[in-house]
Amino acid sequence: MEKYRALVVRENEEGSFSKGVELVDQGFLPANDVLIKVKYAALNYKDALSASGHKGVSRFYPHTPGVDACGIVEEDKSGRFEPGQAVICTSYDLGMNTKGGFAEYISVPAEWIVPLPEKMSLKEAMIMGTAAYTAALALYKMENNGQRPAMGPIMVTGASGGVGSMAVAILKKAGYEVLASSGKQEAVGYLLSIGAKEVLDRSAVNDESGRPLLRSEWAGAIDNVGGNTLVTLLKKCGRNGSVATIGLVDRAEFDMSIYPFILNGVNLLGIDSAETPMNIRTLVWEKLAQEWRPDHLEEIASFCSLEEIPAQMDLILNGKTKGRVVAEM
Ligand SMILES: NC(=O)c1ccc[n+]([C@@H]2O[C@H](COP(=O)([O-])OP(=O)(O)OC[C@H]3O[C@@H](n4cnc5c(N)ncnc54)[C@H](OP(=O)(O)O)[C@@H]3O)[C@@H](O)[C@H]2O)c1
């Protein structure tokens, strides 16, 4: 391979950013041990930030975003993987300051790679991708802190997004009653079909009363939104429940008293999918291949080409996507 096709984001002289598919030399890739021919790459909120020049995500341009990729090993200088082996590579620095999955090839360290679990296709792995992995990691951590289906329902916010959809489907599969909060009236039928018992409007998880504690309405929560949504989730969480904080599509900051923690024993759990140790990463992927494998994967997914990614990024930034968007190379 001397040249390959990649989505390239360039910083222009006046500080604006442009993006398009280009034919680039192999030297555009970093010189890591494992060269992978990408079959599928999934689109995430973080990729939309990287593609629009958000220096908190990607500092160096020209750059190829894409934190989620899977494909076939072409070459491994470390000797850990066989040519022809199907593998998954998500998070770590992929798509951030390492050229990412929106390309025909990636070059990554062997330590970042998970072999494709048995009973999972490459296509399924990317429909799930970082979104399902992160949602499953949240449930893994919640259960390690005592969360159980018998305690009551789990609320998922930003539910029609990638992580939210996967959280709904995984919780349902794991035996939980699932409440979903969404800003999209048109997503109600979709969320019920993938496992939600009830869908609430976003405003129901945005308490403005200023009261330090509220009557409990859920036994735990998975939050993609941050800000006052996270505050409301904590104030309305039942005794000894866990609230996993994943995302910040509204705000990164939040302001509240400590009463939910010291009077109700509520746990606030931080979820960092990018740097999870490999033993936990492999275990969570195995759960996704088996007992937590979401039903309705095809309903959660839509597909696009490499050329269609820029238009999809705009939809993500405007909160307009539903479920998971997967690019087929
Ligand atoms: N911690 C980690 O390791 C980790 C891993 C992956 C992703 N994340 C983060 O998780 C978040 C979700 O990622 P994603 O890929 O699922 O994004 P996404 O597909 O774009 O979904 C985000 C969803 O949030 C809701 N939303 C959008 N704007 C909102 C607003 N202003 N207020 C409230 N809700 C809003 C929308 O759902 P509704 O219309 O249904 O409300 C939207 O579909 C992002 O912040 C991402 O950076 C973190």
The ligand as a Tripos MOL2 file, in Angstrom:
@<TRIPOS>MOLECULE
LIG
   48    52     1     0     0
SMALL
NO_CHARGES

@<TRIPOS>ATOM
      1 N1        -16.5170    9.0290   29.2680 N.am      1 LIG1
      2 C1        -16.2320    8.3560   28.1700 C.2       1 LIG1
      3 O1        -15.3590    7.4910   28.1630 O.2       1 LIG1
      4 C2        -17.0200    8.6270   26.9130 C.ar      1 LIG1
      5 C3        -17.0570    7.6990   25.8640 C.ar      1 LIG1
      6 C4        -17.8790    7.9640   24.7580 C.ar      1 LIG1
      7 C5        -18.6220    9.1510   24.7090 C.ar      1 LIG1
      8 N2        -18.5210   10.0510   25.7320 N.ar      1 LIG1
      9 C6        -19.3150   11.2790   25.7550 C.3       1 LIG1
     10 O2        -20.6800   10.9010   25.8860 O.3       1 LIG1
     11 C7        -21.5240   11.8890   25.2840 C.3       1 LIG1
     12 C8        -22.4630   11.2050   24.2960 C.3       1 LIG1
     13 O3        -21.7030   10.7090   23.1990 O.3       1 LIG1
     14 P1        -22.4340   10.1030   21.9150 P.3       1 LIG1
     15 O4        -21.3670    9.6370   20.9940 O.co2     1 LIG1
     16 O5        -23.5210    9.1830   22.3380 O.co2     1 LIG1
     17 O6        -23.0970   11.4450   21.3000 O.3       1 LIG1
     18 P2        -24.3620   11.5770   20.3300 P.3       1 LIG1
     19 O7        -24.5650   10.3110   19.5550 O.co2     1 LIG1
     20 O8        -24.1660   12.8520   19.5980 O.co2     1 LIG1
     21 O9        -25.6070   11.6920   21.3400 O.3       1 LIG1
     22 C9        -25.7570   12.7370   22.2480 C.3       1 LIG1
     23 C10       -27.2370   12.8680   22.6020 C.3       1 LIG1
     24 O10       -27.3750   13.7910   23.6770 O.3       1 LIG1
     25 C11       -28.6150   14.4860   23.5650 C.3       1 LIG1
     26 N3        -28.3160   15.9340   23.5510 N.ar      1 LIG1
     27 C12       -27.7070   16.6530   22.6040 C.ar      1 LIG1
     28 N4        -27.5690   17.9390   22.9700 N.ar      1 LIG1
     29 C13       -28.1070   18.0370   24.1970 C.ar      1 LIG1
     30 C14       -28.2670   19.0970   25.1360 C.ar      1 LIG1
     31 N5        -27.8520   20.3580   24.8800 N.pl3     1 LIG1
     32 N6        -28.8550   18.8390   26.3210 N.ar      1 LIG1
     33 C15       -29.2770   17.6060   26.6100 C.ar      1 LIG1
     34 N7        -29.1530   16.5500   25.7550 N.ar      1 LIG1
     35 C16       -28.5640   16.7590   24.5720 C.ar      1 LIG1
     36 C17       -29.2730   14.0250   22.2780 C.3       1 LIG1
     37 O11       -30.1370   12.9340   22.6460 O.3       1 LIG1
     38 P3        -31.7200   13.1470   22.9700 P.3       1 LIG1
     39 O12       -32.2380   14.0340   21.8730 O.co2     1 LIG1
     40 O13       -32.2750   11.7850   22.9410 O.co2     1 LIG1
     41 O14       -31.7960   13.8260   24.3150 O.co2     1 LIG1
     42 C18       -28.1060   13.4650   21.4910 C.3       1 LIG1
     43 O15       -28.5220   12.5040   20.5510 O.3       1 LIG1
     44 C19       -20.5740   12.9130   24.6600 C.3       1 LIG1
     45 O16       -20.3950   13.9850   25.5660 O.3       1 LIG1
     46 C20       -19.2810   12.1280   24.4920 C.3       1 LIG1
     47 O17       -18.1550   12.9660   24.4480 O.3       1 LIG1
     48 C21       -17.7240    9.8120   26.8220 C.ar      1 LIG1
@<TRIPOS>BOND
     1     1     2 1
     2     2     3 2
     3     2     4 1
     4     4     5 ar
     5     4    48 ar
     6     5     6 ar
     7     6     7 ar
     8     7     8 ar
     9     8     9 1
    10     8    48 ar
    11     9    10 1
    12     9    46 1
    13    10    11 1
    14    11    12 1
    15    11    44 1
    16    12    13 1
    17    13    14 1
    18    14    15 2
    19    14    16 1
    20    14    17 1
    21    17    18 1
    22    18    19 2
    23    18    20 1
    24    18    21 1
    25    21    22 1
    26    22    23 1
    27    23    24 1
    28    23    42 1
    29    24    25 1
    30    25    26 1
    31    25    36 1
    32    26    27 ar
    33    26    35 ar
    34    27    28 ar
    35    28    29 ar
    36    29    30 ar
    37    29    35 ar
    38    30    31 1
    39    30    32 ar
    40    32    33 ar
    41    33    34 ar
    42    34    35 ar
    43    36    37 1
    44    36    42 1
    45    37    38 1
    46    38    39 2
    47    38    40 1
    48    38    41 1
    49    42    43 1
    50    44    45 1
    51    44    46 1
    52    46    47 1
@<TRIPOS>SUBSTRUCTURE
     1 LIG1         1 GROUP 0 **** ****
